[in-house]
Amino acid sequence: MIAQTVCTAVSVADLGVAVVTAYRKRFLAAARIAAYALVPVGLVMTGVIGWVAHSVFSPVAWAGFGVLGVACLLFLGTRAVERRGGGQEERRVRRGARREAVAPTSADPALGKGARPASGSRKGNASEDYSDIEAILKKHGL
């Protein structure tokens, strides 16, 4: 009952401010103030104010809000851990995926047994590579 009276008084006062604003030829601002003034009356008429008044003074409602807060913290905490590096299960899955995605370390089977040059003759390979490039450039007239 007190909440309804307070909301009605606030609405009447705000409607008075809207009338004064409209008298000063600021009709858009007056309409906006009137809209804000009607919100408390609408809340009283729909019963929201009564529900809020009963909830505010109820210890069970406050305990419920506490449980909801803990649930939100758990959700946010698990998301933060997941983004930073995940749990052990996800690490195992990622490691397995990396191992499957890695290409073979050597192309020896594709080349055959004697196709790979010895590692000590590196200088000779470089000159062969340049001779191929020189031949291509000469072919194109460069």
C-alpha positions as CSV (number, residue, x, y, z in Angstrom):
1,M,0.0,0.0,0.0
2,I,2.8,2.4,0.9
3,A,4.7,1.6,-2.4
4,Q,1.5,2.3,-4.4
5,T,1.1,5.7,-2.7
6,V,4.7,6.6,-3.2
7,C,4.6,5.6,-6.9
8,T,1.4,7.6,-7.5
9,A,2.9,10.7,-5.8
10,V,6.0,10.5,-7.9
11,S,4.0,10.2,-11.0
12,V,1.8,13.2,-10.2
13,A,4.9,15.3,-9.4
14,D,6.5,14.3,-12.6
15,L,3.4,15.1,-14.6
16,G,3.4,18.5,-13.0
17,V,7.0,19.0,-14.2
18,A,5.8,17.9,-17.7
19,V,3.0,20.5,-17.7
20,V,5.5,23.3,-16.7
21,T,7.9,22.2,-19.4
22,A,5.1,22.2,-22.0
23,Y,4.1,25.7,-20.8
24,R,7.6,26.8,-21.7
25,K,7.1,25.6,-25.3
26,R,9.4,22.6,-25.0
27,F,6.9,20.0,-26.1
28,L,9.3,17.2,-27.0
29,A,10.9,17.3,-23.5
30,A,7.5,17.6,-21.9
31,A,6.3,14.4,-23.7
32,R,9.5,12.6,-22.6
33,I,9.0,13.6,-19.0
34,A,5.3,12.5,-19.1
35,A,6.4,9.1,-20.4
36,Y,8.8,8.7,-17.5
37,A,6.0,9.9,-15.1
38,L,3.6,7.2,-16.3
39,V,6.1,4.3,-15.7
40,P,5.6,4.0,-11.9
41,V,1.8,4.0,-12.2
42,G,2.0,1.3,-14.8
43,L,4.3,-0.8,-12.6
44,V,1.8,-0.4,-9.7
45,M,-1.1,-1.4,-11.9
46,T,0.6,-4.5,-13.3
47,G,1.5,-5.7,-9.8
48,V,5.3,-5.5,-10.3
49,I,5.7,-3.1,-7.3
50,G,3.9,-5.6,-5.0
51,W,6.1,-8.5,-6.2
52,V,9.2,-6.4,-5.7
53,A,8.1,-5.3,-2.3
54,H,7.5,-8.9,-1.2
55,S,10.8,-10.0,-2.7
56,V,12.9,-7.3,-1.1
57,F,11.8,-8.3,2.4
58,S,12.1,-12.1,1.8
59,P,15.2,-13.9,3.0
60,V,14.5,-16.7,0.6
61,A,14.5,-14.3,-2.3
62,W,17.9,-12.9,-1.2
63,A,19.2,-16.5,-1.0
64,G,18.0,-17.1,-4.5
65,F,19.8,-14.0,-5.8
66,G,22.9,-15.3,-4.0
67,V,22.6,-18.7,-5.7
68,L,22.1,-17.0,-9.1
69,G,25.2,-14.9,-8.4
70,V,27.3,-17.9,-7.6
71,A,26.1,-19.6,-10.8
72,C,27.1,-16.6,-12.9
73,L,30.5,-16.5,-11.3
74,L,31.0,-20.2,-12.1
75,F,29.9,-19.7,-15.7
76,L,32.3,-16.7,-16.1
77,G,35.2,-18.5,-14.4
78,T,34.9,-21.6,-16.5
79,R,34.8,-19.5,-19.7
80,A,37.9,-17.6,-18.6
81,V,39.8,-20.8,-17.9
82,E,38.7,-22.2,-21.2
83,R,39.9,-19.2,-23.1
84,R,43.3,-19.1,-21.3
85,G,44.3,-22.6,-22.1
86,G,41.5,-25.0,-21.3
87,G,41.4,-27.9,-19.0
88,Q,43.4,-31.1,-19.2
89,E,40.8,-32.8,-21.3
90,E,40.9,-30.1,-24.0
91,R,44.7,-30.0,-24.0
92,R,44.8,-33.8,-24.7
93,V,42.3,-33.3,-27.5
94,R,44.4,-30.4,-29.0
95,R,47.7,-32.4,-28.7
96,G,46.1,-35.3,-30.5
97,A,44.8,-33.1,-33.3
98,R,48.2,-31.5,-33.7
99,R,49.8,-34.9,-34.0
100,E,47.3,-35.9,-36.7
101,A,47.7,-32.7,-38.6
102,V,51.5,-32.8,-38.8
103,A,53.0,-33.9,-42.2
104,P,55.7,-36.6,-42.3
105,T,59.1,-35.3,-41.3
106,S,60.9,-36.4,-44.4
107,A,60.2,-36.9,-48.0
108,D,62.6,-39.8,-48.4
109,P,60.1,-42.5,-49.2
110,A,58.7,-40.3,-52.1
111,L,62.2,-39.7,-53.6
112,G,63.5,-43.2,-53.4
113,K,66.6,-44.5,-51.7
114,G,69.4,-42.9,-53.6
115,A,67.6,-39.7,-54.7
116,R,68.8,-37.6,-51.8
117,P,72.3,-36.1,-52.1
118,A,74.8,-36.4,-49.4
119,S,74.7,-33.6,-46.8
120,G,78.4,-32.8,-47.3
121,S,78.1,-31.7,-50.9
122,R,76.1,-28.6,-50.2
123,K,78.3,-26.3,-52.2
124,G,77.9,-28.3,-55.4
125,N,74.1,-28.2,-55.0
126,A,74.1,-24.4,-54.8
127,S,76.0,-24.1,-58.1
128,E,73.6,-26.5,-59.8
129,D,70.7,-24.5,-58.5
130,Y,72.2,-21.3,-59.9
131,S,73.0,-22.9,-63.2
132,D,69.3,-23.9,-63.6
133,I,68.3,-20.3,-62.9
134,E,70.9,-18.9,-65.3
135,A,69.6,-21.3,-68.0
136,I,66.0,-20.1,-67.5
137,L,67.1,-16.4,-67.6
138,K,69.1,-17.0,-70.8
139,K,66.1,-18.7,-72.4
140,H,63.9,-15.7,-71.7
141,G,66.6,-13.3,-72.9
142,L,67.5,-11.8,-69.6
